[in-house]
Amino acid sequence: MDMIATNFNDKGVHEFPGIIGAIDGSHIQIEPPSENPQSYYNRKRFHSVILQGICKDDMQFIHTNIGWPGRVHDAKVLKNSDVWDSGYQKCDFGRFHLLGDAAYPLRVWLLTPYRDTGHLSRQQTYFNKCLSSKRQIIERAFGLLKGRFHRLKYIYNRTIKNTCEIIQAACILYNVCICSGEELEDFLDLDENLNINRM
């Protein structure tokens, strides 16, 4: 964990010590499922399941939670995953942290940005900027995952169990590619990349 934290801190121009992972949710567009299709219709106006991912500094996924309906909020997905109960312990009892966006609740082991009500101090604004610059790695990981495995752009399958297995297999193969040293930058998903650049 010390090495991961050092690598995270060395990325980019901003320092942010003690980080071992970044968490976020990504919508995987699916065919309307045969059971409860309305639950999977998200705020972006398409049917999806949520892939909650945590990645480390090399964009390798160290945890995934797959299959919650697209209508569900990221915070609820987190609170119903095993990370919610084990996060403090997994982060060495508060010695290390994960980074999340404003959709997530602040925890000892999960750092989120200050809510911008228009009255943030200079230090709070700088903290948010540093956090955002480090947290972008999870969005980049999702972009690479979807760019490498185009099936994840739209899964033609009406069974949620099979859909989740397809997504999990893609995440595992993605990690294998990273571990084997394959350059994935060429597979960066254009849509995800545009979202990163807008931040």
C-alpha positions as CSV (number, residue, x, y, z in Angstrom):
1,M,0.0,0.0,0.0
2,D,2.9,2.4,0.7
3,M,4.1,1.9,-2.9
4,I,0.7,2.5,-4.4
5,A,0.3,5.6,-2.3
6,T,3.7,6.9,-3.4
7,N,2.8,6.2,-7.1
8,F,-0.5,8.0,-6.7
9,N,1.2,11.0,-5.1
10,D,3.9,11.1,-7.9
11,K,1.2,11.3,-10.6
12,G,0.5,14.8,-11.9
13,V,1.6,18.1,-10.4
14,H,-0.5,18.1,-7.2
15,E,0.5,16.2,-4.1
16,F,-2.1,14.0,-2.3
17,P,-0.4,11.5,0.1
18,G,-2.0,8.4,1.4
19,I,-4.2,7.4,-1.5
20,I,-4.4,3.8,-2.5
21,G,-7.4,3.9,-4.9
22,A,-10.1,5.9,-6.6
23,I,-13.8,4.9,-6.7
24,D,-16.6,5.7,-9.1
25,G,-19.6,4.3,-10.9
26,S,-20.0,3.8,-14.6
27,H,-23.2,3.1,-16.5
28,I,-23.1,0.1,-18.9
29,Q,-25.8,0.5,-21.4
30,I,-28.0,-2.7,-21.8
31,E,-30.9,-4.0,-23.7
32,P,-34.1,-3.5,-21.5
33,P,-34.1,-6.6,-19.3
34,S,-37.1,-8.9,-19.3
35,E,-37.7,-8.3,-15.5
36,N,-38.4,-4.8,-14.1
37,P,-37.0,-2.9,-17.1
38,Q,-38.1,0.5,-15.6
39,S,-35.7,0.0,-12.7
40,Y,-32.8,0.0,-15.1
41,Y,-33.8,3.2,-16.9
42,N,-31.4,5.8,-15.7
43,R,-31.4,9.6,-15.5
44,K,-29.4,9.7,-18.7
45,R,-32.5,8.2,-20.4
46,F,-31.2,4.7,-21.3
47,H,-31.2,1.3,-19.7
48,S,-28.1,0.4,-17.8
49,V,-26.5,-1.5,-15.0
50,I,-23.9,0.2,-12.7
51,L,-20.3,-0.9,-12.6
52,Q,-18.8,0.4,-9.4
53,G,-15.0,0.2,-9.7
54,I,-12.0,1.0,-7.6
55,C,-8.7,1.3,-9.3
56,K,-5.1,1.8,-8.2
57,D,-2.5,4.1,-9.6
58,D,-1.8,1.9,-12.7
59,M,-5.6,1.9,-13.5
60,Q,-5.9,-1.8,-12.6
61,F,-9.3,-2.6,-11.0
62,I,-8.8,-3.8,-7.4
63,H,-12.5,-4.1,-6.7
64,T,-15.8,-4.2,-8.7
65,N,-19.4,-4.3,-7.8
66,I,-21.6,-5.0,-10.8
67,G,-25.3,-5.2,-11.6
68,W,-27.2,-2.5,-9.6
69,P,-30.0,-1.0,-11.8
70,G,-29.1,2.3,-13.5
71,R,-31.7,4.2,-11.5
72,V,-29.8,3.6,-8.3
73,H,-27.5,6.4,-6.9
74,D,-23.8,5.7,-6.6
75,A,-23.9,6.2,-2.8
76,K,-26.5,3.5,-2.4
77,V,-24.4,1.1,-4.5
78,L,-21.4,1.8,-2.2
79,K,-23.5,1.3,1.0
80,N,-24.7,-2.1,-0.3
81,S,-21.2,-3.3,-1.4
82,D,-18.8,-5.1,0.9
83,V,-16.5,-2.1,0.6
84,W,-18.8,-0.2,2.9
85,D,-18.2,-2.5,5.8
86,S,-14.6,-3.4,5.1
87,G,-13.2,0.0,3.8
88,Y,-11.8,1.2,7.1
89,Q,-10.0,-2.1,7.6
90,K,-8.9,-2.4,4.0
91,C,-7.4,1.1,4.2
92,D,-5.3,0.1,7.2
93,F,-7.6,1.6,9.7
94,G,-7.5,5.1,8.3
95,R,-3.8,5.2,7.4
96,F,-4.7,5.2,3.7
97,H,-7.7,6.5,1.8
98,L,-9.8,6.1,-1.3
99,L,-10.9,9.1,-3.4
100,G,-14.5,9.6,-4.6
101,D,-16.5,12.4,-6.1
102,A,-19.3,14.4,-4.5
103,A,-21.8,11.6,-5.0
104,Y,-20.2,9.6,-2.2
105,P,-20.4,10.2,1.6
106,L,-17.3,11.3,3.5
107,R,-15.7,8.5,5.6
108,V,-12.5,8.2,7.4
109,W,-11.3,5.9,4.6
110,L,-13.1,7.7,1.7
111,L,-12.3,11.3,0.9
112,T,-14.6,13.4,-1.1
113,P,-14.6,17.1,-2.3
114,Y,-15.9,20.0,-0.2
115,R,-19.4,20.8,-1.4
116,D,-19.2,24.1,-3.4
117,T,-21.8,26.4,-2.0
118,G,-20.0,29.5,-3.3
119,H,-18.2,30.1,-0.1
120,L,-15.2,27.8,-0.2
121,S,-11.9,29.0,1.2
122,R,-8.8,29.0,-0.9
123,Q,-7.5,25.9,0.9
124,Q,-10.8,24.1,0.3
125,T,-10.8,25.0,-3.4
126,Y,-7.2,23.8,-3.7
127,F,-8.0,20.5,-1.9
128,N,-10.9,19.9,-4.4
129,K,-8.5,20.6,-7.3
130,C,-5.9,18.2,-6.0
131,L,-8.5,15.5,-5.2
132,S,-10.1,15.8,-8.7
133,S,-6.7,15.6,-10.4
134,K,-5.9,12.3,-8.6
135,R,-9.5,10.9,-8.9
136,Q,-9.6,11.2,-12.7
137,I,-7.7,7.9,-12.9
138,I,-10.8,5.9,-12.3
139,E,-12.6,7.7,-15.1
140,R,-9.6,7.0,-17.3
141,A,-9.8,3.4,-16.4
142,F,-13.4,3.2,-17.3
143,G,-12.6,4.9,-20.6
144,L,-9.8,2.3,-21.4
145,L,-12.1,-0.6,-20.3
146,K,-14.9,0.4,-22.7
147,G,-12.4,1.3,-25.5
148,R,-10.7,-2.1,-25.2
149,F,-14.0,-4.1,-24.9
150,H,-16.5,-2.5,-27.3
151,R,-19.2,-4.9,-26.2
152,L,-19.5,-2.8,-23.0
153,K,-20.9,0.1,-25.1
154,Y,-24.2,-1.8,-25.4
155,I,-24.8,-5.3,-24.1
156,Y,-27.4,-7.2,-26.1
157,N,-28.6,-9.6,-23.4
158,R,-31.9,-9.5,-21.5
159,T,-30.6,-11.5,-18.5
160,I,-29.0,-9.4,-15.8
161,K,-26.9,-12.4,-14.5
162,N,-25.3,-12.9,-17.9
163,T,-24.8,-9.2,-18.4
164,C,-23.0,-9.0,-15.1
165,E,-20.8,-11.9,-16.0
166,I,-19.9,-10.3,-19.3
167,I,-18.9,-7.1,-17.5
168,Q,-16.9,-9.0,-14.9
169,A,-15.0,-11.0,-17.5
170,A,-14.1,-7.7,-19.3
171,C,-12.7,-6.2,-16.1
172,I,-10.6,-9.4,-15.5
173,L,-9.2,-9.4,-19.0
174,Y,-8.5,-5.7,-18.8
175,N,-6.5,-6.3,-15.6
176,V,-4.6,-9.2,-17.4
177,C,-3.7,-6.7,-20.2
178,I,-2.3,-4.3,-17.7
179,C,-0.4,-7.0,-15.8
180,S,1.1,-8.2,-19.1
181,G,2.3,-4.7,-20.0
182,E,0.0,-4.2,-22.9
183,E,-0.3,-0.5,-23.8
184,L,-4.0,0.4,-23.5
185,E,-3.9,4.1,-24.2
186,D,-4.8,3.4,-27.9
187,F,-8.1,2.0,-26.7
188,L,-9.2,5.0,-24.7
189,D,-12.9,5.5,-25.3
190,L,-13.5,8.8,-27.0
191,D,-16.7,9.6,-25.1
192,E,-15.1,8.9,-21.7
193,N,-12.0,10.9,-22.7
194,L,-14.2,13.9,-23.6
195,N,-15.8,13.7,-20.2
196,I,-12.4,13.7,-18.5
197,N,-11.3,16.7,-20.5
198,R,-14.4,18.7,-19.5
199,M,-13.6,18.4,-15.8
